[in-house]
């Protein structure tokens, strides 16, 4: 992905998408809102369990609505707080695959959940 200074991304009703662009490579991204993307399974990046890699170093807001797979179930959401170290607002709506949130980022201040599995 080219070097961009994007701070906010909102994608809605991308019904045929199965993967997302490598948003974790956008170092200034603060807000990611994804709505109505039932085929998306995960981001295109590779995460290994021993990495101290901060994929979304400045992400503060994550909104997910009507996504088939839940990233938190994949065990990468809060691995040592690495993936979303600055997340303060998490909104999960219509995520039927979500069974539990085992750990949350320590800076989280707002948590909204609706229509969860």
C-alpha positions in Angstrom: 0.0 0.0 0.0 1.5 3.4 -0.9 2.5 5.7 1.8 -0.7 7.6 2.8 -1.5 9.8 5.7 -5.1 8.5 6.0 -6.6 8.9 9.5 -10.1 7.6 8.9 -11.5 4.8 6.7 -15.1 3.8 6.4 -16.3 0.9 4.1 -19.9 0.0 3.7 -21.7 -2.8 1.8 -18.7 -4.3 0.1 -20.6 -7.6 -0.1 -18.3 -9.6 -2.3 -15.0 -8.7 -0.6 -13.2 -11.6 1.2 -10.1 -9.8 2.4 -9.3 -6.2 3.1 -6.4 -4.1 1.9 -3.4 -4.0 4.3 -4.8 -1.2 6.5 -2.3 -2.1 9.2 0.3 -0.5 7.0 -1.2 2.9 7.4 0.7 4.3 10.4 -1.6 7.3 10.9 -5.0 5.4 10.8 -7.1 6.4 13.8 -10.6 5.2 12.8 -11.6 2.1 10.9 -15.3 1.5 10.3 -16.4 -1.6 8.5 -20.1 -2.3 7.8 -21.9 -4.9 5.8 -19.0 -7.1 4.6 -20.2 -10.6 5.3 -17.4 -12.4 3.4 -14.5 -10.7 5.0 -12.5 -13.1 7.2 -9.4 -11.2 8.3 -6.9 -8.6 7.3 -4.3 -9.6 4.7 -1.3 -9.4 7.1 0.5 -12.1 8.9 0.8 -12.1 12.6 2.9 -14.5 14.6 2.4 -15.2 18.2 5.8 -14.0 19.3 5.8 -10.7 17.5 5.7 -7.4 19.4 4.4 -5.9 16.2 2.0 -2.9 16.6 -0.2 -3.4 13.5 -2.5 -0.4 14.2 -0.3 1.9 16.3 -2.7 4.8 16.4 -6.1 3.2 15.9 -8.5 4.6 18.5 -11.9 3.7 17.0 -12.9 0.3 15.6 -16.4 -0.2 14.4 -17.5 -3.6 12.9 -21.0 -4.3 11.8 -22.3 -7.4 10.0 -19.0 -9.1 9.5 -19.0 -12.9 9.3 -15.8 -13.6 11.2 -14.8 -12.0 14.4 -11.2 -10.9 14.7 -11.3 -11.3 18.4 -12.0 -15.0 18.1 -8.9 -15.4 16.1 -6.8 -14.6 19.2 -5.0 -11.6 17.8 -7.0 -8.7 19.1 -5.2 -8.0 22.3 -2.2 -10.2 22.2 -0.1 -8.3 24.7 -2.0 -5.2 23.6 -0.1 -5.3 20.3 -2.7 -5.2 17.6 -4.7 -2.2 18.9 -2.5 -0.6 21.6 -4.4 2.7 21.6 -7.9 1.5 21.0 -10.4 3.6 23.1 -13.7 2.9 21.4 -14.9 -0.6 20.2 -18.3 -1.1 18.6 -19.4 -4.6 17.5 -22.8 -4.8 15.9 -24.3 -7.9 14.3 -21.3 -10.2 14.7 -22.9 -13.6 15.1 -19.6 -15.5 15.4 -18.5 -13.7 18.5 -18.7 -16.0 21.5 -16.4 -14.2 24.0 -14.0 -11.3 24.5 -11.1 -12.9 26.3 -9.1 -9.7 26.7 -9.6 -6.1 25.8 -7.1 -3.2 25.2 -6.2 -1.5 28.5 -7.0 2.0 27.2 -10.6 1.0 26.1 -13.1 3.5 27.4 -16.2 2.8 25.2 -17.5 -0.7 24.4 -20.8 -1.1 22.4 -22.1 -4.6 21.5 -25.4 -5.4 19.7 -26.7 -8.6 18.1 -23.8 -10.7 19.2 -23.7 -14.5 18.9 
